[in-house]
Amino acid sequence: MAQAQHTPGPWTAEPEGGRGAWVRGSNGTWAALACGDTDAEADANAHLIAAAPDMLVALQMAVPALEWCQKQWASSPQQGSGINVLAVVRATLADAEGR
């Protein structure tokens, strides 16, 4: 796992009205400003952004389980040709971690 460089989580969404909402980190600093065409859209965007640190941890935790699953699927006669979830998770983590 890469060392976190971002504002420490958890983050909280703080709607401001006027089609904007702030996202604050656990250390009290502002992590982001979310905007939208309506107050509701800005609020929804802020909540999605605020979930980012938790989503990052969830993806990091999912990698070992997905690696295990991939090994099991590789030896299965019904392995199929679906999307490679592990590759998608790894690419998403690389983007999130700035790699």
The 8 nearest C-alpha neighbors of each residue, nearest first, counted from 0:
[[1, 2, 59, 3, 96, 92, 56, 60],
 [0, 2, 3, 96, 4, 93, 98, 92],
 [1, 3, 4, 0, 96, 5, 97, 7],
 [2, 4, 5, 1, 96, 7, 6, 0],
 [3, 5, 2, 6, 96, 7, 1, 97],
 [6, 4, 3, 7, 30, 8, 52, 96],
 [5, 7, 24, 30, 8, 4, 28, 26],
 [8, 6, 24, 25, 5, 9, 26, 10],
 [9, 7, 10, 25, 24, 52, 6, 53],
 [8, 10, 25, 24, 52, 7, 11, 53],
 [9, 11, 24, 49, 8, 23, 25, 22],
 [10, 12, 23, 49, 22, 13, 24, 9],
 [11, 13, 22, 45, 46, 49, 21, 14],
 [12, 14, 21, 20, 22, 15, 11, 23],
 [15, 13, 20, 42, 16, 21, 12, 19],
 [16, 14, 20, 19, 13, 17, 21, 18],
 [17, 15, 18, 38, 19, 14, 20, 41],
 [16, 18, 19, 38, 15, 37, 20, 41],
 [19, 17, 38, 37, 35, 16, 41, 34],
 [20, 18, 34, 41, 17, 33, 16, 15],
 [21, 19, 14, 15, 33, 13, 32, 41],
 [20, 22, 32, 13, 12, 31, 33, 14],
 [21, 23, 12, 31, 30, 11, 29, 13],
 [22, 24, 29, 30, 11, 10, 28, 27],
 [25, 23, 10, 26, 27, 8, 28, 7],
 [26, 24, 8, 27, 9, 7, 10, 23],
 [25, 27, 24, 28, 7, 6, 8, 23],
 [28, 26, 24, 25, 23, 29, 30, 10],
 [29, 27, 24, 23, 26, 30, 25, 6],
 [28, 30, 23, 31, 22, 24, 27, 21],
 [29, 31, 23, 22, 24, 6, 28, 32],
 [32, 30, 22, 29, 21, 33, 23, 48],
 [31, 33, 21, 20, 22, 34, 19, 30],
 [32, 34, 45, 20, 19, 41, 44, 21],
 [35, 33, 19, 41, 18, 20, 32, 44],
 [36, 34, 41, 40, 37, 18, 19, 38],
 [35, 37, 18, 40, 38, 41, 34, 39],
 [38, 36, 18, 40, 39, 35, 41, 17],
 [37, 39, 18, 41, 40, 16, 42, 17],
 [40, 38, 42, 37, 41, 43, 18, 35],
 [39, 41, 35, 43, 37, 42, 38, 44],
 [42, 40, 35, 34, 44, 38, 19, 18],
 [41, 43, 39, 45, 40, 44, 14, 20],
 [44, 42, 40, 46, 45, 41, 39, 47],
 [43, 45, 41, 47, 42, 46, 33, 40],
 [46, 44, 42, 48, 33, 12, 47, 43],
 [45, 47, 49, 43, 12, 48, 44, 42],
 [46, 48, 44, 50, 45, 49, 43, 51],
 [47, 49, 45, 51, 50, 46, 44, 22],
 [50, 48, 10, 46, 11, 47, 51, 12],
 [49, 51, 47, 48, 53, 52, 54, 46],
 [50, 52, 54, 48, 53, 49, 55, 47],
 [53, 51, 55, 54, 8, 50, 56, 9],
 [54, 52, 56, 55, 51, 50, 57, 9],
 [53, 55, 57, 51, 56, 52, 50, 58],
 [56, 54, 52, 58, 53, 57, 51, 59],
 [55, 57, 59, 53, 54, 58, 60, 52],
 [58, 56, 54, 60, 55, 59, 61, 53],
 [59, 57, 61, 55, 60, 56, 54, 88],
 [60, 58, 56, 57, 61, 62, 55, 0],
 [59, 61, 57, 58, 62, 56, 63, 64],
 [60, 62, 58, 64, 59, 63, 65, 57],
 [61, 63, 65, 64, 60, 59, 66, 58],
 [64, 62, 66, 65, 61, 67, 60, 59],
 [65, 63, 67, 61, 66, 62, 68, 60],
 [64, 66, 68, 62, 67, 63, 85, 69],
 [67, 65, 63, 69, 64, 68, 62, 70],
 [66, 68, 64, 70, 65, 69, 63, 71],
 [69, 67, 65, 71, 70, 66, 72, 64],
 [68, 70, 72, 66, 71, 67, 65, 73],
 [71, 69, 73, 67, 68, 72, 66, 74],
 [70, 72, 68, 69, 73, 74, 67, 75],
 [73, 71, 75, 69, 78, 74, 70, 68],
 [74, 72, 70, 71, 75, 69, 78, 76],
 [73, 75, 72, 71, 76, 70, 78, 77],
 [74, 76, 72, 78, 77, 73, 71, 70],
 [75, 77, 78, 74, 72, 73, 79, 71],
 [78, 76, 75, 79, 72, 74, 73, 80],
 [77, 79, 72, 75, 76, 73, 80, 74],
 [80, 78, 77, 81, 76, 72, 75, 82],
 [79, 81, 82, 78, 83, 77, 72, 73],
 [82, 80, 79, 83, 78, 84, 77, 72],
 [81, 83, 84, 80, 87, 86, 85, 79],
 [82, 84, 86, 85, 81, 87, 80, 69],
 [85, 83, 87, 86, 82, 88, 65, 81],
 [84, 86, 88, 87, 83, 65, 89, 62],
 [85, 87, 89, 83, 84, 88, 90, 91],
 [86, 88, 84, 90, 85, 89, 91, 83],
 [89, 87, 91, 85, 86, 90, 92, 84],
 [88, 90, 92, 86, 91, 87, 85, 93],
 [91, 89, 93, 87, 92, 88, 86, 94],
 [90, 92, 88, 94, 93, 89, 87, 95],
 [93, 91, 95, 89, 94, 90, 96, 88],
 [92, 94, 98, 90, 96, 91, 95, 97],
 [93, 95, 91, 97, 92, 96, 98, 90],
 [96, 94, 92, 93, 97, 91, 55, 98],
 [95, 97, 93, 94, 98, 92, 1, 3],
 [96, 98, 94, 95, 93, 92, 4, 1],
 [97, 93, 96, 94, 95, 92, 90, 1]]
